Structure formats: structure tokens, C-alpha cells
């Protein structure tokens, strides 16, 4: 009986050494995914509000460039994250894309892109080097009429 106990005494240590890298990598994946989901949910709530508030009627000069700057600054202030970058673009749409026959100003499509880099980007476990994707990307797009506030096309 004692001999049997001595032969299996190190089995749990070997299993721990073999399984620990897999558990560690899975923990990093779950951590990064959870962080990305949290940032994306905040991003999806903030972007439409910022675009409707500042994109249609910016403070000061009523130009597209002014509205882009104010929307982008509003989103950056509300997001308050260091690992994510935010890019905002706006493009006027032609009436054929929207399907309206009108002589008023063209509607504008605001597209906001959130990119987030995972942590850690490089990992070496048990002599095996692993690298995460360069970034994770999430996009939100809204079409508004800048000349009629509160109109979402």
C-alpha cells in the first residue's frame, strides 16, 4: 500500500504544470472579452446621444467640421478609457441613397469606430510565445438630418 502511494505522489503536480498555461490563457481571453463587452456597451449608449446632441446642432459655427469635433470630444469625455481609441467620420449622403426628393440640406452619416487593443499583447508561457490580435473593433453608424434637429433618417 505504501509503495502505491509513493508512485502517485507527484501526479497532481505534473497535471498542474500541464494545465496551468491553458487555464492562464483562457483567463486572459475571458478578461479581455469582458473588458471589450463593457467598453462596447458604454460606447453603444454614448455615441447615439452625442451625435444627436452635438451633430445636428453644434455650438458656435454650424459646420460639419465643428459638429465632428464636438461629437468626438463629447464621446472621449464620456468614455474615459485609455486602452481604446475612437475615430469619428461624417459624410453627406446623396438623396438617391436616402430616397428623399427634397431641396433641403443633405442628411449626414456619422460613423464612429472604437478600437481596443487586448492586454497583454505578447505572452510567453512554458517557452511558447503567443500573440493577441492587433486590436478589436466595434462600429456604430447613425444617419441624421443636420438641418432638422432630432430627425433620424
Secondary structure, 3 states (H helix, E strand, C coil): CHHHHHHCCCHHHHHHHHHHHHHHHHHHHHHHHHHHHHHHHHHHHHHHHHHHHHHCCCCCCCCHHHHHHHHHHHHHHHHCCCCEEEEEEEEECCHHHHCCCCCCCCEEEEEEEEEECCCCCEEEECCEEEECCCCEEEEEEEEEECCCCCCEC
